[in-house]
């Protein structure tokens, strides 16, 4: 079956500031679930100027203790892979991320875009779609998808709050209309 979560946010800050804050967002004391983020590949396409990055994030296992009675869910941490394509000329950054843990039982994918806002060129629009699908866990599939859906929604909102706080700390008050 699977569940999908869509998020949209307009940051009242210029694109370059928003992307810089995003790339420095984790680890952060405001979200203790993200233990580390490491760049494993970075390259620039000289013909287009697009900067490609691949990062691996190590996160705490947030599956509730009751569900960790199932052997496959007992892992201490979860790995996520994020790939991004930053196009400074067109002022957009596309991001794709997926979970590297439990791939034989679950699929978690997020696609995100930061781009100049159509409302105001000094603002940045963020759009994200996350999808989780659990298979191979029998009657637990639905329970795990429901938990994952709630976690994705809360995580997206928490990520937006962290971005707003970082932007305010690093860049000052948001830009007026």
ZICORSUL-V747469 format. One record per pair of residues at least 4 apart in sequence whose ideal C-beta (glycine too) atoms are under 6 Angstrom apart, sorted by the first residue. I is the first residue (numbers start at 1). GAP is how many residues later the second one is. Records with the same first field share a line. If there is no record, write none. Layout:
BEGIN
I=GAP + GAP
END
This chain:
BEGIN
2=131
3=129 + 142 + 146
4=127
5=125 + 147 + 148
6=123
7=121 + 149
8=119
9=117 + 151
10=107 + 113 + 115
11=7 + 113
12=111 + 162 + 163
13=4 + 5 + 154 + 158
14=108
15=76 + 101 + 109
17=154
18=96 + 106
19=74 + 95
21=145 + 146
26=8 + 11
27=7 + 9
30=132
33=26 + 27 + 29
34=23 + 25
35=23
36=22
37=18 + 20
38=18
39=14 + 16
40=14 + 16
41=13
42=11
43=9
44=7
45=5
49=40
50=35 + 37
51=35
52=33
53=31
54=29
55=27
56=25
57=23
58=19 + 21
59=19
61=14 + 15 + 16 + 17
63=4 + 5 + 10
67=6
68=5 + 6
78=23
79=21 + 22
80=17 + 19
81=17 + 19
82=15
83=13
84=9 + 11
85=9
86=7
87=5
91=25
92=23
93=21
94=19
95=17
96=15
97=13
98=11
99=9
102=4
105=31 + 32
106=28
107=26
108=24
109=22
110=20
111=18
112=16
113=14
114=10 + 12
115=10
116=5
117=6 + 8
122=53
130=22
132=16
134=7 + 10 + 11
137=4 + 7
140=4
151=4
166=4
167=4
END
